[in-house]
Amino acid sequence: MARHHDVIIVGGAVHGASAAYHIAAHPGFTGSVLLVEKDPTFQQAASALSAASIRQQFSSPVNIDMSLYGIEFLRAIGDTLAVGDDRPFISLNEGGYLFLATTAGVPTLTENHILQSSRGADVVLFNPTELAERFPYLALDDIAAGAFGATGEGWFDGYGLMQAFRGKARSLGVETAGATVTEILTESSRATGVRFADGETAFAGTVIIAAGTGTSALLQPLGIPLPVEARKRCIFTFACRDKLPGFPMLIDPSGVYCRPEGELFLCGSAPEADNDPLAEDFDVDHALFEEMIWPILAARVPAFEAIRQGRAWAGHYDMNLFDHNAIVGRLPPYGNLLIANGFSGHGLQQAPAVGRGLAELAVDGAYLTIDLTPLGYERILENRPLIEKNIV
Ligand SMILES: Cc1cc2nc3c(=O)[nH]c(=O)nc-3n(C[C@H](O)[C@H](O)[C@H](O)COP(=O)(O)OP(=O)(O)OC[C@H]3O[C@@H](n4cnc5c(N)ncnc54)[C@H](O)[C@@H]3O)c2cc1C
């Protein structure tokens, strides 16, 4: 006989696990949760391949608010997600993001800074003299200003965050299953459960889909088009002989990013827009580093002219081609079918806020803390893009 759960979550990486934890921890929830993951090794999950950095330097209020909550959550994770004496440690390093701008970029940087500050983000604007004092290893000839996250921005162990959510969720009674969901079952305007690859079914009061780049294929048979496609993003590491104290998560005006990773540095960039097809493999694009990223970095940080390359890997963004923002909440016409998808490269830091929001929606019927309505699927139906200008 098919099993019944109050909530079934499809996808057990950071977003599925955060939703599972937040629902199980919700004081108003007394039901059962099943968290389904097709690959419990998470080899291809974005959550395991991420640059795992967090910033408040966004251009949309909802993204800023989510990351302000995200950093608060990450700072307290040892207490919040402890299981008995086992306190998760995610190596949070609040090294700050530094967005550099040429003269052309100053109006946007300034406008974003005003918005970020008004919402409580600790971002400071530096002129070139101040930048040179604080970051003497940067070449700044073409730079007119920089915005630096003095606190609240940095990087952490993303895989550790995912596992901490999973461990805590299990300790609160969430059942985990290693299985592939092949179909979302529905009846008129309700989701009723899921079908697994072996043909078995499980029924649910609420179904949440957090299946990363696998989400669009699950929704297609329901007639719900999702403007989300997989896009390959590569990460390269390297060692540099010189010590560069206080090196931030540097965002070059070209879009190339670079930050410390232990004793090494980690960097990446989106490829050219006309060379960014649907991602099908996880092969590293070494030419991207040789021909684009390294020359840009070596010009910006002369010490990077002499480096030793380390490990490199590729992951897939669940890229929202409509407006580069997450799609979170109910999927009309199904009142009990919820989604967390389309994170476009900034989803790891949003997992605490999105999981909490989905728990509120599932248990209380509405958002009670951060209003995630701006991220709703309705904006796609109504052709109202919520453009995020700061995509890295
Ligand atoms: C290279 C790279 C760098 C990034 N850098 C950052 C960063 O610096 N900061 C940041 O905040 N974000 C970053 N991101 C984005 C972030 O990692 C993702 O937004 C986030 O991890 C998405 O989590 P998720 O749980 O939604 O999806 P995923 O981690 O992709 O997990 C989806 C899970 O669903 C499972 N699944 C899929 N289909 C099914 C099915 N049918 N049945 C059962 N299970 C299924 C998959 O196996 C997978 O484990 C980066 C991503 C990449 C790829």
The ligand as an ORCA input file, in Angstrom:
! r2SCAN-3c Opt
* xyz 0 1
  C      29.880     26.663     -9.619
  C      28.826     27.206     -8.714
  C      29.122     28.262     -7.854
  C      28.142     28.751     -6.993
  N      28.471     29.749     -6.102
  C      27.538     30.169     -5.201
  C      27.886     31.121     -4.212
  O      29.019     31.573     -4.131
  N      26.919     31.514     -3.348
  C      25.647     31.017     -3.393
  O      24.802     31.420     -2.594
  N      25.295     30.122     -4.335
  C      26.198     29.683     -5.223
  N      25.868     28.763     -6.175
  C      24.469     28.345     -6.284
  C      24.078     27.355     -5.230
  O      25.080     26.373     -5.083
  C      22.734     26.741     -5.644
  O      21.804     27.795     -5.877
  C      22.163     25.855     -4.564
  O      23.131     24.929     -4.115
  C      20.952     25.113     -5.125
  O      20.544     24.172     -4.183
  P      19.345     23.193     -4.528
  O      19.140     22.340     -3.332
  O      18.186     23.991     -5.028
  O      19.841     22.371     -5.798
  P      20.965     21.252     -5.925
  O      22.075     21.449     -4.977
  O      21.318     21.154     -7.379
  O      20.204     19.958     -5.487
  C      19.109     19.405     -6.168
  C      19.010     17.972     -5.711
  O      17.833     17.385     -6.258
  C      18.129     16.052     -6.622
  N      17.151     15.649     -7.628
  C      17.000     16.147     -8.876
  N      15.984     15.540     -9.523
  C      15.481     14.635     -8.652
  C      14.427     13.685     -8.762
  N      13.696     13.594     -9.870
  N      14.185     12.882     -7.695
  C      14.934     12.977     -6.552
  N      15.944     13.859     -6.416
  C      16.213     14.687     -7.452
  C      19.549     16.123     -7.170
  O      20.182     14.869     -7.134
  C      20.191     17.137     -6.209
  O      20.846     16.529     -5.119
  C      26.825     28.211     -7.027
  C      26.533     27.155     -7.893
  C      27.521     26.643     -8.718
  C      27.183     25.511     -9.615
*
